[in-house]
Amino acid sequence: MQSDDEWAAFVRENASRISHACGTCKWALTRKPWSILAFA
């Protein structure tokens, strides 16, 4: 299990990639709900 500090550092380092992935998933879900499977 990661410590809170390690997790916070990971989130900061990956925030742009994480937010991009979330945006991609939301975009896909608003159009074709099954298309999310392509990113799984």
PyMOL commands that set and color helices and strands:
alter all, ss='L'
color gray80, all
select helices_A, chain A and resi 4-31+33-39
alter helices_A, ss='H'
color red, helices_A
deselect
rebuild
show_as cartoon
